[in-house]
Amino acid sequence: MPSLEEELFPSTPGKFKDKSFHMNRSLHRCFSSTSSLFLWALFLIALTASFLSFESFVDSGHKYFAASWGGIQWEKQVRDSAQIRRPNGMSILVTGAAGFVGSHVSLALKKRGDGVVGLDNFNNYYDPSLKKDRKALVNSRNIFIVEGDVNDMKLLTKLFDVVAFTHVMHLAAQAGVRYAMENPQSYIHSNIAGLVTLLEVCKNANPQPRIVWASSSSVYGLNEKVPFSESDRTDQPASLYAATKKAGEEITHSYNHIYGLSITGLRFFTVYGPWGRPDMAYFSFTRNILQGKPITVYRGKNRVDLARDFTYIDDIVKGCMGSLDTAGKSTGSGGKKKGPAPYRIFNLGNTSPVTVPTLVNILERHLKIKAKKNVIDMPGNGDVPFTHANISSARSEFGYKPTTDLQTGLRKFVRWYLSYYGYNHGKLVD
């Protein structure tokens, strides 16, 4: 049977002319009467309408198949990933699952038999290839990560239609203090609008999930009382990032109060470790030291060294899982509250602040390379001079107890960094 192309454009020149000649004669006879002309007009109108309908169908089908989510196979992947494999396990939607904390939490939950479905938009705040590699690692453990934005209400609604998630671990956010001065809109989009979109979907879900989400130690802002406790003032943010996280705490409180959502906020203190974020100081210090480039070390007022409560990723993961395990039930149904629901906030830190110069010294020992330092006063970019966590609430509520000191944690990070980027004794392996 000849193809459509062969029928329209015959291989032998001249045949097309002959057919056209005979067709023109036939058409001339048809249009010779007014009635025939009217009938042909109706036929052409019908043909045009049919073509437009078919074109619209094809276009809709193309858009459907080109979408990054949806369809029978996609739904099967979501359901398989969410399958619980332990008694009394949980089915958890982890947002930001290709991120630093999100990937580690997803792996830990899956390892113990919980059902996990990830969501991540793979933005380019830092090198997306690192996120893609984290995704590959997570995928290798049979965890499906949906590529999409937490602001996409249709996608979130679809996910909850496919799986009745018992819990949500909301880790998706625009991170970083200094980047807020370059792109403030991204913080509003992710940390406020995205959070509200997620809460809207969760409050309408039936049953409503229990929500654990990542706030930040940055909410303590200009607070000078140490160590930082959950009852301390948090109304003096020093950066836009901190302000969006503080706003998130107020927003989640209102959804808890109005709709009966069970919500736990976790204030992370300077998380570090393998597969970490390249914009963090310990990460960029390591890169520059290996490349022989100078590092910038900031200091506070009166030449005081900056200090951070560095918390190793494994300890943060334990805190996240403990929060999920002890989260009380949501009490609403279909957006209507039936009774009070738990609202909790916990610090997750290491309780042992370390100065930045000490951090650099530890890296120098592990890398066996002396750093070239530029020590300058801290600019007014929203950073705070120190952080220090009081973790007594988390300890009493779910036994949170960090066990990794900075010396040990950085040794593990350096080992991963050298392996991941292909360094051998400080030299890049081709």
Helices and strands as residue ranges (DSSP letters): H 4-8, H 15-30, H 34-66, H 72-81, E 91-95, H 100-111, E 115-120, H 128-139, E 144-147, H 153-162, E 167-170, G 178-181, H 184-187, I 188-193, H 194-204, E 210-214, G 217-220, H 240-259, E 263-268, E 271-272, H 281-290, E 295-299, G 301-303, E 307-308, E 311-312, H 313-326, E 343-348, E 354-355, H 356-367, E 373-377, H 392-398, H 406-420, E 423-424, E 427-428
